Amino acid sequence: MLKIDTHTHIIPKKLPNWAEKFGYGDFIYLQHHKKGFAKMMRGNQFFREIKENAWNPNLRIEEYAKFNTQVQVVCTIPVMFSYWAKPLDCLDVSKFLNDHIADLVEKYPKNYVGLGTVPMQDTELAINELERCKKIGLLGIQIGSNINDLNLNEERFFPIFEACEKLSMAVLVHPWNMMGMKSMQRYWLPWLVGMPAETSRAICSMIFGGIFEKLPSLRVNFAHAGGSFLGTIGRIEHGFLCRPDLVAIDNPVNPRNYLGKFWVDCITHDPLMLEYVLKLQGSKHITLGSDYPFPLGDLEIGRFIEEMTIDPSVKEDIFCNAPLNWLGITKERFT
Ligand SMILES: [Zn+2]
């Protein structure tokens, strides 16, 4: 069976020294301090250590083969978004990362599909780079769950979503710049609590802001099974019904109506939770995802789903059909 992992991250082995080039800012750079490893540095601050599988395409293909997975949808690591930078500098960073991914996809068309990154803080530049992403063979973009703390329903982002729909470019919404980060440094809470909340924030903002209502053909996938959104849909719907004066101010449609109209990946680490997600979303709107190569990801690339006693057609939907539909392509691309 063709298996397409829709949520993986990649970074070029070498990054320019953007802080020096632009003369400001904590842009990420890589210190290759020992063989097979690199430190991601944000300014002078250590951010995280990554391994060779974060940049070596052949090694990644080998590691995926162990889990019978042929295709990886690659995008940058969210800390690279650089939305905080001056728009033209962020564009420069985005172009570098997008060209790297486009080059990879061209060299390994049967193993890699690419998503770009765009300077979301500048609507016009973002749309220009989105159009360029399409031209260089990327099938969509990855964006943050918030853009410098602005929610995705802000008017300034709407033309970008509109352009994605028009160009048939898929969108992956990834949590980052987590709310409450400063006050919950201990216990990895920004990753364990902040990230799921961020993704729910993004889904709620897009639903209540009427984005899906106005752009019914826009194809959006939310990371980590939609974060805390599906687990709290009852509360969200109840809030919509009991306080429409607060919730239904921009879109009169019940949030539950949007289940199965966008995609979520399967990264739950929990078969019981996946069954619940299946009930709400349907198998056509859950995609195989892993968050490879990071330790909080499902580094056995959906093995827990293979081991579940569910209909083989459901597995085929998650591993193959849903990813293809979200990306807007057919199987033939990989055979
Ligand atoms: Zn991720």
Residues whose N, C-alpha, C, O or C-beta is under 5 A from the ligand:
A	BS01	ZN	D291
